[in-house]
Amino acid sequence: MMMGCRSASISSSSFDFLQHLELRKPKSAISLPFFLFNCFPALNKKRALYSQISYFSTTHCKKKPRYMFDHIDDALNKFDQMVHMHQRPSIVEFNQLLGAIVRMKHYQIAVSLLGQMELLGIHDNVYTLSILLNCFCRLHRVDFGFSILGKMLKLGLKSVTVTFNTLINGLCIGGKVGQAVRLFDDMVLEGYQPNLITYNTIVNGLCKIGDTTRAIRLLRTMGERGCAPDIITYNTIIDSLCKDKHVNEALKLFSEMRSKGIPPNVVTYTSLIHVRCNSGQWKEVTALVNEMLANNCKPNVVSYNIFVDALCKEGRVSDAHDIIERMIQQSVEPNTVTYSALMDGYCLQGKMDEARKVLNLMIIRGCVPNVYSYTILVNGYCKYKRVDEAMEHFLEMSQNGLVPSSVTYNALISGMFQIGRLLVAQELFEEMCANGLVPDMITYSILLHGLCKHNNIYKALGLFQVIQNSGLKPYVVHYNILIDGLCQVGQLKVARELFSELSFKGLQPDIYTYTIMIKGLCKAGLANEAYELSRKMEVNGCLLNSCSYNVLIRGFLLNNDISTAAKILHEMVSEGFSADIFTATVFVNLLSSDTTCQLIHKIV
């Protein structure tokens, strides 16, 4: 991931700036019951007590909350106090308390308290039901949310746009964007006018599932329906386009929003800067930064993190460090992401002691390292075979109350295999499973490679069988690891069987599979069969590369078939490849033979 410094580096003007600078999920898909829409016409005739309450107004939403708590126990004590008062407070005050609990994201507790209120005979209102509906959506129980909607309709609620917004958002949170779009369409068909929040929620959901094209179509529809898009609408789509690397389309929308009098903000610029940094287009980054500053738009911590990460990936860790110093001077406090990016930069350069210093610095500055921070260090130490220090940081994680992720375990298991500590690697794998972490295909790749590398081929085959029995479908890379391990220990027959099994499993051998088999056949003295396989792979659309050519040539040389080796060498050169150091060495060692010299001269 690290790249060399580019000729089009950051200009001095740009650098001057930088230096200034548990409820379970529903079992089935739930869509809005059509019978609910049949209730809507009657709403115009009903005027229940709910219609006179204006909790959904923008003005109300902007009021400062009455209740704010640092701890949930304080909120619960307040609720207990309210329900035991001789004359209980109004439902409005209960709603304000529940709203505070919801803002603390204790949705399940809010639902429980609402249940207690009902048992105590405290009558709810529109806002109470809206809180309950929102909680169910946040708890991924949109089906219960629709039930609350039915109750609200029966009570004669006049306006339900905000309620629909909550349901649409709940569906999007649960990954049911398609259902959210259908609910949106049904809402429009029944004559209910979506507001800006509705549109932005749908746009955000579409962008999250990668359907940016449809999001753009909805953007066009907004204007036609009299709902002007705002900065959030444009930022959401621009960010999605940038993540998909559709820079030109993003820039067109960027120009469009400015032409409509919508000034870009730090989020807009950060999205565009991010995609430019990832491509190493520092000249374009400079232009965006200069424009950003000219518009009195100051970079935030996310903007700075992008600069730090991009520079670290290009090996410019010193420059990244300078930016962090400057952002502190500009009163932008680095966060865990900032320091983790810098640590990763030092790890990429093998400067593990410097990476550890960064961890110490972030702790001193009151920034708490997370699992990702420690995993970067564990992986870095393992990469450079400093496994004992990796284990120290692994244990430090647990001491600090952090639970290692599967990525952390994968890095440490790989490190143990590198230095031959197979038993420790196995213990770590067992510990990982015992802690409830599910091994992924990367974990199994590490285990298979480690076992094969240390000639434990039968254990590797047993593990491969376990993978298949567990219902997982091995990838080509897993077959490649096993076939290579089998060839290394002379088990060519079993390797052939696995190679043949690929097609039955619906997998296509890649260039690595063929090269491994060619090498194994040559090692077994079957160079002619290896040559036939090389022709077969070309027929199957997998062309030989430099590595496969060199492996094949060395196979014939080691089998004393210099003539065929010379012909393949000639073919390789005509395809634009050249002999590597190992092939060249074998040829040089054979130059003592007059016959070999004559053959070499013929192909040169």
C-alpha positions, -999 to 999 in steps of 0.1 A, spaced: 0 0 0 29 23 4 39 42 -27 70 60 -37 72 98 -37 57 112 -69 72 139 -92 39 158 -89 43 164 -52 26 188 -30 35 224 -39 50 247 -13 18 268 -12 -2 237 -4 22 226 22 21 260 38 -16 255 42 -11 220 56 13 235 81 -13 261 91 -37 242 93 -305 -63 216 -334 -69 201 -333 -96 174 -339 -86 138 -371 -93 120 -373 -128 104 -389 -116 73 -391 -85 51 -419 -61 63 -435 -37 39 -462 -12 46 -496 -29 48 -519 -15 21 -549 -14 45 -532 14 64 -534 36 34 -572 30 33 -573 48 67 -558 80 53 -589 96 38 -607 94 71 -579 114 88 -591 147 73 -625 142 90 -611 133 124 -598 158 149 -586 138 178 -566 154 206 -534 144 187 -540 169 159 -536 199 182 -501 189 193 -473 203 171 -444 182 182 -433 177 146 -427 213 139 -392 224 131 -393 250 158 -400 224 185 -370 203 173 -347 232 176 -356 239 213 -329 232 239 -338 198 255 -351 201 290 -334 170 303 -298 161 297 -281 133 316 -245 121 318 -255 86 330 -285 65 323 -290 58 361 -297 95 366 -325 94 339 -340 63 355 -340 79 390 -358 109 375 -384 86 359 -389 68 392 -393 102 410 -419 114 384 -441 83 385 -442 84 423 -452 121 426 -486 127 441 -496 147 411 -477 133 381 -462 156 355 -479 159 321 -472 136 293 -451 164 277 -426 162 305 -425 124 303 -418 127 266 -390 151 273 -374 126 296 -379 98 271 -364 120 244 -333 125 266 -329 87 270 -333 82 233 -306 108 226 -283 86 249 -292 57 225 -307 36 252 -336 26 230 -345 -7 248 -347 11 281 -370 37 265 -393 10 252 -394 -6 287 -403 27 304 -430 33 278 -445 -1 287 -444 9 324 -462 42 316 -490 23 299 -494 -1 329 -496 30 352 -523 45 331 -502 74 318 -519 83 285 -496 87 255 -498 112 227 -484 116 192 -450 124 204 -449 94 228 -459 71 200 -433 87 177 -406 80 203 -417 44 206 -418 40 168 -383 55 165 -370 32 192 -383 1 174 -367 12 141 -334 18 159 -337 -17 174 -342 -31 139 -378 -40 146 -394 -20 119 -423 -45 119 -433 -32 154 -429 3 140 -455 -3 114 -478 -16 142 -474 18 160 -482 36 127 -514 16 126 -523 27 161 -515 64 153 -537 63 122 -566 48 142 -562 77 167 -567 102 139 -532 116 133 -535 144 108 -499 146 95 -476 115 93 -447 127 72 -423 126 101 -436 91 110 -429 79 75 -395 95 77 -387 74 108 -399 42 92 -380 49 60 -349 56 80 -354 24 101 -357 3 69 -325 19 56 -306 13 89 -317 -23 87 -303 -26 51 -338 -28 36 -333 1 12 -355 -15 -15 -384 -16 10 -377 19 20 -379 30 -16 -412 12 -20 -426 28 11 -415 62 -3 -432 55 -36 -464 43 -18 -464 75 3 -462 97 -28 -489 77 -46 -513 82 -17 -508 120 -20 -484 125 10 -457 151 2 -422 139 12 -401 166 27 -364 172 25 -356 148 53 -375 120 34 -356 126 2 -322 128 20 -329 96 39 -336 77 6 -307 93 -12 -284 82 17 -298 47 16 -293 44 -21 -258 56 -19 -249 32 8 -259 3 -13 -240 17 -43 -270 27 -63 -257 62 -69 -274 64 -104 -308 61 -88 -299 86 -61 -290 111 -89 -324 104 -106 -341 111 -73 -321 144 -70 -336 155 -103 -371 144 -92 -369 166 -61 -367 198 -81 -396 187 -102 -417 181 -71 -409 214 -56 -385 202 -29 -351 218 -35 -321 197 -26 -297 211 0 -261 207 9 -267 173 26 -283 159 -6 -254 170 -28 -227 160 -3 -242 125 1 -241 119 -37 -208 135 -43 -192 114 -15 -207 82 -30 -194 92 -65 -159 98 -51 -159 65 -33 -167 48 -66 -139 69 -82 -164 87 -106 -145 120 -101 -158 137 -132 -194 131 -123 -187 143 -87 -171 175 -100 -202 181 -123 -225 180 -92 -200 201 -73 -203 228 -100 -241 224 -102 -246 230 -64 -225 261 -66 -245 274 -96 -277 269 -75 -263 291 -47 -254 262 -24 -219 269 -10 -198 238 -5 -188 230 31 -160 211 47 -177 178 40 -179 185 3 -143 195 0 -132 166 21 -149 140 -2 -132 155 -33 -98 159 -15 -100 122 -4 -104 108 -38 -76 130 -52 -53 120 -23 -60 83 -29 -49 88 -66 -18 108 -56 -31 138 -75 -15 164 -53 -18 192 -78 -56 189 -78 -55 186 -40 -36 219 -38 -63 236 -60 -91 223 -38 -73 233 -6 -67 268 -19 -103 271 -30 -115 257 4 -95 283 23 -106 311 0 -142 303 9 -134 305 46 -139 268 50 -114 254 75 -103 217 74 -116 196 102 -101 165 118 -115 142 90 -98 164 64 -65 163 82 -68 125 87 -71 121 49 -38 141 44 -20 121 71 -32 88 58 -24 96 21 11 109 29 19 79 51 9 55 23 33 73 0 61 69 25 61 106 35 57 99 72 78 129 83 55 152 63 24 135 79 40 141 114 44 178 106 7 181 96 -3 166 129 18 191 147 2 219 127 -33 207 132 -27 208 170 -15 244 166 -47 252 147 -68 238 177 -79 207 157 -73 179 181 -60 147 165 -81 116 172 -75 79 172 -78 77 134 -50 103 131 -25 86 153 -34 52 140 -27 64 104 7 77 115 15 45 133 7 25 102 30 48 82 59 40 105 51 3 105 52 3 67 87 16 69 97 -9 96 102 19 122 84 0 149 100 20 178 87 52 163 53 36 159 53 27 196 62 63 204 31 75 186 10 51 207 25 66 238 20 101 225 -17 96 218 -22 82 253 -4 112 269 -27 135 249 -57 118 263 -66 99 231 -76 63 239 -61 37 215 -87 13 201 -85 -23 187 -75 -10 153 -46 10 168 -32 -20 186 -38 -43 156 -16 -20 135 13 -25 160 8 -62 164 8 -67 126 39 -45 122 59 -63 149 49 -97 134 58 -85 99 94 -79 111 95 -110 132 94 -92 165 68 -115 177 75 -112 214 68 -75 213 37 -82 192 25 -105 220 32 -78 246 9 -54 228 -17 -81 223 -18 -87 261 -18 -49 267 -50 -47 247 -68 -71 270 -54 -54 301 -70 -21 287 -103 -38 283 -101 -42 246 -112 -74 228 -89 -84 200 -106 -88 166 -102 -116 141 -77 -93 122 -56 -90 154 -56 -128 158 -48 -133 121 -17 -111 123 -4 -128 155 -11 -163 142 8 -155 110 37 -141 130 39 -173 151 41 -194 119 68 -172 105 92 -180 133 81 -216 136 60 -215 168 33 -238 155 20 -248 189 15 -211 200 -2 -204 166 -26 -233 172 -33 -221 208 -41 -186 195 -65 -201 169 -83 -221 196 -85 -190 219 -99 -170 190 -127 -195 185 -133 -198 222 -138 -160 224 -166 -163 199 -147 -149 169 -155 -168 136 -125 -176 116 -127 -161 81 -111 -173 49 -80 -152 56 -76 -171 89 -77 -204 71 -53 -192 45 -28 -183 72 -33 -217 89 -29 -237 57 1 -217 46 18 -220 80 12 -258 82 24 -264 47 55 -242 51 66 -263 81 58 -296 62 27 -304 83 9 -313 51 -14 -339 66 -26 -315 93 -32 -290 65 -53 -315 45 -73 -323 77 -79 -286 82 -90 -283 46 -115 -310 52 -128 -292 83 -133 -260 62 -153 -279 36 -174 -298 62 -182 -264 79 -201 -253 48 -175 -228 37 -164 -229 1 -126 -228 -3 -112 -202 -27 -86 -209 -54 -59 -195 -31 -66 -223 -6 -61 -249 -33 -30 -232 -44 -15 -233 -9 -23 -270 -5 -11 -280 -40 22 -262 -35 26 -278 -1 20 -313 -16 44 -307 -44 71 -295 -19 69 -329 -1 67 -350 -32 30 -358 -30 24 -351 -67 -4 -376 -70 -25 -359 -43 -16 -325 -58 -30 -336 -92 -62 -348 -76 -67 -314 -59 -59 -297 -92 -85 -318 -110 -110 -311 -82 -110 -274 -90 -132 -277 -121 -157 -299 -103 -160 -272 -76 -167 -246 -102 -133 -229 -96 -110 -217 -124 -72 -223 -119 -53 -190 -120 -18 -183 -131 -5 -192 -97 -22 -226 -97 -7 -235 -131 28 -222 -122 27 -243 -90 17 -274 -109 44 -268 -136 70 -264 -108 58 -296 -91 59 -316 -124 94 -303 -132 106 -312 -97 93 -347 -102 113 -350 -135 81 -346 -157 92 -315 -176 74 -326 -208 41 -330 -189 48 -295 -175 52 -282 -210 19 -297 -221 2 -281 -191 17 -247 -201 1 -251 -236 -32 -262 -220 -33 -231 -197 -30 -209 -228 -59 -226 -244 -79 -220 -213 -72 -183 -216 -45 -181 -189 -13 -168 -205 21 -175 -191 38 -147 -173 75 -141 -164 74 -163 -134 58 -193 -151 82 -191 -181 112 -190 -158 99 -220 -137 93 -240 -169 128 -231 -184 145 -241 -151 126 -273 -151 140 -283 -185 175 -271 -175 175 -292 -143 163 -322 -163 192 -316 -188 169 -308 -217 189 -277 -227 175 -276 -263 138 -273 -252 148 -248 -225 165 -227 -251 134 -228 -273 112 -217 -244 136 -189 -235 134 -177 -271 96 -177 -268 97 -159 -235 119 -131 -249 96 -127 -279 67 -122 -254 86 -94 -238 98 -112 -207 134 -119 -195 152 -145 -175 153 -139 -137 184 -142 -116 177 -179 -108 173 -189 -144 203 -169 -155 224 -186 -128 215 -220 -140 224 -210 -176 257 -196 -164 265 -228 -146 259 -247 -178 281 -225 -200 311 -248 -193 296 -272 -219 305 -264 -255 272 -278 -267 254 -255 -243 273 -225 -256 264 -233 -292 227 -235 -283 228 -203 -264 244 -185 -294 217 -197 -317 189 -181 -297 207 -149 -288 
